[in-house]
Amino acid sequence: MKLKLFVFAFLFTFFSNFAQQRQLSPDAQITVLTIGPGNSLNDAFGHNGFRVKDRNLGIDVVYGYGAYDFEAPNFYLKFAQGKLNYLISKHYFKDFYFAYKEDNRTIDEQILNLSTEEKQKLFNYLENNYKPENRRYLYDFFYDNCATRIRDITLKVSERKINFKLPDNFKPKTFRTLIHDHVGLNTWGSFGIDIALGSVIDRTATVNEHMFLPQYIHTFFETATLNNTENLVKSSSTLYEKKETDSSLNILFNPLIIIGLISLCILFFTYRDYKNNIRTNWLDITIFGTTGVIGVIILFLWFLTDHSATAQNYNLLWAFPLNIIVIGQLLKPKIKNWVKRYLKFLIIMLALMTFHWLGGVQVFAIGLIPLLVALLVRYIFLIQFFNKN
């Protein structure tokens, strides 16, 4: 039995190494696959991959970047800190196709107009990259992901200059607008993203930077040329077209509705407190505790992680970390005078946030609008209440 296992391991290693050294036939095709958005936030931006197909050698596999390395130590901590290494994946095309078809996601294919030498060079690059010692890389959502790797590798292996030409009716967008195009303007996905990501994503992306999204890999590859004489893409086709599904129920549970209802509750209790000259203590503790915790998380993402997009986040103007300290004063029968000055400071912060929004410094989640109004009214009431009492 041990001898058989040894022989099997030897043959597997031998043929694996042999497969990595195989020369593609002149009829081999290398294509770029573009997967449309899925239903979850993780899938909302689509996916790209290289398909290597050679009937003569019996090869039909897909290489993709951006797979999670769940075996990495301290996985969740590294993920939160932006220090998690991702993996290159390799799948048989039939399994790849079946998985995305079952997930009801569009699959587009573009056959690249590469020479035999360029195909071999790209294949060798992918095979070498798939080796265990080369498989991991530090992922960045905007600058080093499954789409940008397709662009960068194609540029690297091409022996001719690739020129990405602007498609008709192309209009440059900010990074945040590009995100909203995929997750919507009033969804829980965009709500979380708009709170977590800072003003650095409110600048207009360059043509090259648009290709952090798989959709734009497909768009710009379609119009790209080789030495301004030949098209980069030989032909394009849709392998599977997504079937539309009913999503009308999502309208009832979007952030603007839910946050709006919460804000109405805050306004209702504030009006009742004003009429009866009382203060609903649990409401204030909830407000200051929630906004304070959100502020701490924003600070953590800004200063204690390697995420490039969480810097300069002016959501701190409404979710101030020091709000947590105020909770101690709210529990006392008599508050100190600095709390009233602090409340005036919070109102000034809300005004500054409005100027940042109107001035285009940072775009905030649309679902925050009713909450900001409710916070402003509550802070004004608290100042009046503390002055009376």
N, C-alpha and C positions, 0 to 999 in steps of 0.2 A: 504493500500500500504506500509506504514512504517513497519507494522508487517511482511509483506511478505519479505521485504528487510532484516529485522533483522533476520528472520528465514533462509533466503538464506545465509547471511553472516556467521551465526552461523554454518550451515551445511558445508559450504565451509571450514571454519577454522577447524572444527572437522575432516572432512575427509582428509584435508591436513596434519594435525598432525597425523592422523591415518596412512596415507600413509607413513609418515616418519618413523613410528615404525614397518612397515611390515617386516615380516621375509621371506626371500627368500626361495623358495622351493629347494630341492636337485637338481632339474633339471635346475636351473637357470644358465645362462652363463654370464660371464663378459669378454668382448673382448676389444682389443685395435684397434681403427680405425686409419689408416694413410691416409691422403688426400694428393694427389700429388700436385705439384706446379700449380698455375694459371697463367694468362696472365699479371696481374698487379704486380707492385713491392711489394705491400702489401701481395699478395698471392704467391709470388715467392718461398717461403720456405716451403710451405705445412702446414699441420695442423694435430694435434692428438686429440683423444677424447676417453673416456671410454664409451662403450655401455653396458648397463645392460638390459638383456633380460630374462624374466620369463613368459612363456606362462600361467602357472597356475595362476599367479596373474594379467595377462594382462599388464605387464610392458615391454616396449621396448623404452628406452630413451637413449640419448647420452649427456654426460657431457663433456664440453670442457672449457679450460682456455684461457684467452687472449682476451675477448670481450671488446670493448670500452665502457666506461661509459660516454656517451655524455651529461648526465645531471650533470656531475661534474662541479662545478664553475671554471671559468678561464681555460676551457678545453685546448685550444690551447697553452696557456702559460705554463701550467703544462706539457703538452705533450713535448714541446720544452725543458723544464728544466729537463725532466726525472723524474718528481714527480707525474705522473698521475697514479691513481689506476685503474687497470683493473678488469674485472669481470669473475666469473665462469658462464657459460651458461648451459642451459638445454633445449633440444629439443626432440620432438618425432622423433624416428629414420626415419620414413617414410618421414617427412619433411626435416630432415637432408640429407637423401639420395637424395631426389628430387632436393634440392638446389645445391648440388655438381655435380649431374649428368647434370643438366641444365647448369652448369658452365663448363662442360666437363673436370672434374678433376678425376683422378684415385682414387678409394676407395679400400684400402686393409684392410682385417680384420684378426686378430690373436686371437684365443680363448685361454684365459689364463688357465693354469692347476692349478687352485686354489681349496682348500678344501672348504667345505660348510661354515666353520667358517671364512675363509679368504674372501670369497665372501661377506658374511654378513658384515664383518668388513669394507671392501672397500665401499660397498653400504651405510653403515651408515656414513662413513667419507664424502662421496660425498654429501649426503643429508644434513648433518650438515654444510658442507662448502657452500651449496647453500642457507642457511638461509640469509636473508637480512643483518643481523649484521656481517656475516662472509664472505660475497660474494666478497668483494673487497680485492685486494692485490697489492703491488707495483711491477710492471712488470719490468723485465730486459731481453733484447733481448737474451743475451748469457747465463744467469745464472738462470733465473726464468721466463720461458715462457710456452707455451702450451705443449711443448715436455718434458721439464725437470720436470714439475709437474706430468706427467704420470710416469716417472721413479721414482721420489721421493715417490709418493703415493704408488706405487707398492711395493717398498722396505719397506715402513712403515707398510703396512698391512700384509705382508707376514710373516708367523711364521717360515719359513725356509729361509736359507741363499741363496740369489740369486747371482750367479756368472755369470758375463758377459764375455763370451769368445770371443777372436778375430776371426772374420770370415776369411776364406781363402783369401789370397791376400790383406789383409788389410794393408794400408799404412797411418800412421798418417799425418795429414795435419795442416797447420796453419788455424786460424780462417778466415783470408782473403781468402785463397784458397777455404775453404768450402763455403764461400759466393759466390765466383766467379763460383763455380760448379753449383750454382742455378740461378744466374742472368747473367752469361756470363762474359767474360773478356772485351768486347768492347760494352757495352750497356749503356744506360743513367742511368739505375739503378746502375750498378757497378761504373760508373763515379762519381755519386753523393756520393755513399758510400765511395769510395776511397778518396774523398776530405774531407768528414765529419769525418771519423774514423781515429784514430791515429795509431802509431806504436805498441800499446799494442795488436792489433789483428794480428800482424805478428809473434807471437810466436806459436810454435806447440801446438795444443790442446791435452790434455790427452784423454784417451779412454772415460772416464766419460764425459768430456767436449764436445766430438763429439755429444753427445746426446742432444745438444741444437737444433738440426735439427730433424724434424719428420722422415726423411728418416733413420737416424741412430737409432732412437727408434725402428723402424721396423727391422732394420738389427741386432742390438744387442739383442733385445728380441728373435729373431728367433734362436739365438745360445746360449742363456742363459740357465742355469740349476738351479735346486732347490736342494741344498745340494749335488751337483755334482752327483745326482742319477737320477733325472727326468728332462725332458725339461720343461722350463717355459711356452712355447707355445704348446698347445695340437694339434692344426691344424691351417693352414693358407689358405686363399682364397682371390681372387680378386672379389669384388662385382661389380665393374664397371671399364672398361678399357678406358682410354682417347683416343679419336679419333684425329689423327694428323691433323693439319691445316697448310695452307701455310703461312709462315712468311718471304718470300723472300724480301718483300718490306722494311723490317727493315734494310737490309744490306745497303740501300742507305742513311739512315738517322742515322747511328751510330755516336758516338762521334768523332772517328778518322777522318771520312769524313768531318763532319760539322766543327769541330775545325781546321781541316787541311785547309779548305777553308778560314776560318777567318784568319788563320796564313798566308796564301798566300796573302791575302789582306794587312796585316800588312807589309809583305816583299815588296809588290809592291809599297806601299806608301813610304816606307823607301828608296827604290831604286830611286824613282822619286824625293824624297826630297834631296837625296844625289847628284843626277845629277844637280838639279837646285839650290842647296844650299839654300833650304827653309826648313821650318818645319811645318808639318800638325798638328796644335795645337789641333784640336778636337780629333785626333787620340790619342795623348798623354794623354789628359784629360780622354778619355774613358778607356785607358789601366790602368792608375794609379787609376782612380776611381773604376773600376771593381775589380782589384786585391786588392785594399785597403778594399773595402766592404767585399769581400770574407775572407780576413784576420781577420777582426773584427768578422765575424760570427764564424770562426774557434776558435778564442780566447774565444768567448762567450761559445761555446760548450765545450771547454777544462776546463775553470776555473769557469764558472758560472752555470753549470748544474750538475746533478747527474748521467749523462750517463757515464758508466764505460768504454766505448770503444772510447770516443772522446779525451782522454788524449794523451799527447806526439805526437801531430800531426805536423809533419814536412812539411806539405804543406805550413806552414808559411814561408818557405824559398823562395817560389816564389810569394805567396800572402801575402805581408807584409803590416800590418795595417797602418803603417806610410806613405804609398803611398798617402793616402788621403791628408796629409799635403802638399805634393809636388804640388798638383793641384793649390794651391794659388800662387806658384812661376811661374807655367807655364802660368798663366794668365797675368803676368807682362811682360813689354817689355824687361827687362833685369833681368836675374836670378842671384842669389847669388852664391858664390863659393861653399858653402856647398852642393848645389844640385849636382854639378859634383862629389864631394866626395861620396855623397849618391848613385849616379848611379854606381860608382865603387863597393860600398858595395853590391848593388843588384846583380852585376855580381858575386861577391864572394859567395853570398847566393845561386845562381843558381849552382855554382860549388860544394858547400857543399851538395846541394840536389842530385846532380849526384852521389857523393860518398856515400850518405845515401842509394840511390837506388841500386847501384852496390854492396855495402857492405851488403845488406840485412837488414839494420836497419828498413826501411819501403819501402813497395811496393806502388808505385803511379799509378794513372790512366793512362792507355796506351794512352788515347786520349790527354794527356797533352804534349806528345813528340813534335809535330809540334809547339805548342804554346810556349814551353820553348825555342825552337830554334829561333822563331820569336822575343820573348822578349829579348833574348841575342843580336840579331842583332840590334834591336831598341835601346837598352841601349848603345851599342858601338857607334852607329850613333849619339845619343844625346850628348855623351861626346865629340866627334869630332866636332859636330856642335857648341856646346857652347864654345869650345876652340877657334874656328875660329871667333865667333861673340861675 
